[in-house]
Amino acid sequence: MVTFHITGISLILMVVFGLTTALFRLSNSFLARTLARVYLEIIRNTPLLVQLFFIYFVLSPVLEISRFTSAVLALSLFEGAYASEIFRAGIVSIQTGQWESAYSLGMNTIQTYQHIILPQAVRRVLPPLTSQAISLVKDSALVSAIAIYDLTMQGQAIIAETYLTFELWFTVAAIYLLITLSLSAVVHMMQRRLKR
């Protein structure tokens, strides 16, 4: 349940960080583009485990945030950086005629994104975004490094008691596989609905 909890919250925040960063990169504001670029360069060029340790051992004592919050924040920021490129590619792939049509109807930029661009982009980015969500589920195993009792940490604890290394790691891998296959099936159903 801890793994589901961490993954669920991180998935929502991943989409928020990813979409916000993509919109910042596409904006006309120099400050927004710079902030997005700095965020992307820092996050994509450092390992997730280092980011997790930095947030937990450096920021957590200063900001007084829990282990759970540290884990969610690290996963969300890391996966959000990659999701932002997926969102950006989806938005850029929309034909310029769509923008021109929206502006000719009197819509402003926010309305154009909300009613015209994002609904079309979501259909295009759903498959790669699913891959990113699956990556998030798998990366959540790293939170055991800061002593969060997720699926991986529970497996380690049981191995320490029973010495059944092969059997337990096989079971943990099978559970992760079941979670990711279920996520893929849900997204596949969403894609079929969007096509209708």
N, C-alpha and C positions, 0 to 999 in steps of 0.2 A: 504493500500500500504506500510506503514511503516513496518508492520508485515512481509509482503512478502520480503521487502528489507533486513530487519535484518536477517530473516530466510535464504534467498538465499545466502547471503555473509557468514553467519555463517556455513551453510552447506558445502560450498566449503572449508572454513578454517578448519572445523571439519575433513574432509577427509585428508587434508594436514597434520594437527597435528597428526591425528590418524595413518596414514601410516608412517610418519616420526618416530614417537615414537615406532611403531611396529618394524620398521627396525633397530632402535637404540637398542631395547631390544634383537634382534636376532643377532646383530653384534658381532664381536670378540673384539671390543674395550671396554676396561674397563670403560673409560670415558663416552662413548656413553651409555652404559648400566646403569651406575650410574645416568647420567642426566635423562634418561627415567624413571628410578625407582623413583627418587626424585619427578619428575613432577607428575607421577601417584599417588604416596602416598599423596602428598599435595592436589591435585585436587580431588581425589576420597574420601578423608577423611574429607573434609570440605563442607558445604552446598553451593549450587549455589548462594543463596541470599547473603551470607557472602562474597563470591568471587566478586559478582557484586558490593557490597558496597565498598569492599577493592579497586577494580580497579577504581571505580568512585570517591571515596572520598580521597583515598591516592595516587594512581598512576596518576590519571587524572590531578590534579593540578601541579604535578611535571613534567610530560611529555607533558602537555598541549594538551591533547586529548579530543575530544568532548564526549558528552553523548552517541551519536550513536556509536562511535568507542569503548567506554567502554563497552557498551552492547554487541556488536559483539564479542569483545575480550573475555569477560567473558563466553558467550555462547559457543564460539568456543573451548576455552581451556577446559571447563567442558565436553562438549560432545566429544571432541577429545580424552580425556583420556579413555572414555568407548569404543569409536570406535577403539582405538589402540589395545585393547584386542581382538576385533572382527577380525581385520586384522591379528593380530599375530596368532590367532587360525586358520584362513584360510590358512596362509602361512605354518604353522607347519603341517597342515593336508595333504599337498602335499607329495607324496611318495618320499623317498630318491633316488629312481631310476631316477626320473626326474632330480635331481641335477647332478647325476653321468653321465647321458646321455648328459646333456648340457656341462659339463666339458670335456667329451670325444670328443665333437665336437669343442673344443677349445674356448668356451665362458668363459668370466670372470664372476665374481659375479653380476655385474651390468647388463650385457647382459642376464644372466640367470634369474634374477628377471624380467627384462623388457619383454623378449620374451617367457619365459617358465612358471615361477612361478606365477607372478601376474595375467596374463590372466586367469589361472585356479583358483586362489584364489578368484578373483572377483566374479566368478560364485557362489562360495560357501558362500561368505560373504554377498551377496546381500540381502537375507531375514533378517538376523539380523541387517544389516546396515540400512535397511528400518525402522525397529523398532526404531533404534537410531535417525533417521531423524524425525520420528513422535514425538519422545520424545523432540527433539529440537524445533519443532513447538509449542508444548505445554509449554515447559519451557520458550519460548519467552514471555509469558504473564508476567513473572517476571520483564521485563524491565520497566514496568509501575512504579515500585518502585523508579526509578531514573528519573521520570517525562518525559519519552519518550511517545509521543502520538501514541502508537500502538493500536491495537484492544481493549485490556483490558482497557487502559486508556481512550479511547474514550467512552467505555461503562460506565465507572465511571462518566465521565463528563455529559453524557446524563442522567444518573440516578440522579445526583445532581440537574439537571434542571427539570426533569419530575416526579421524585419519582416513576417511573415504574420499581421497582427493579426486580421482578420476570420475567417480560416480556423481559427486556433487557439482563439479565444474561442468560436467555434461548436462546435468539438470538445470543449472543456472543458464547455460547457453540455450537450452531448449526453451526456457521461460522467456528469455529475451527474444528468441526467434518467434515465439507465439505472439508476443506483444507487437513486434514489428509487422508480422503478417496480418494481424488484426487491424492495425493502423492502415496498412496498404489496402485492405478490403474496404474499410470505411471510406477512404478517399476515392477508391474506384467507384463506389456507389454514388458519391458526391459528383464525380465527373460525369457519370451517366445522366444524373438529374440535370446538371448544368447544360448538357448537350440538348436536352429536350427543350 
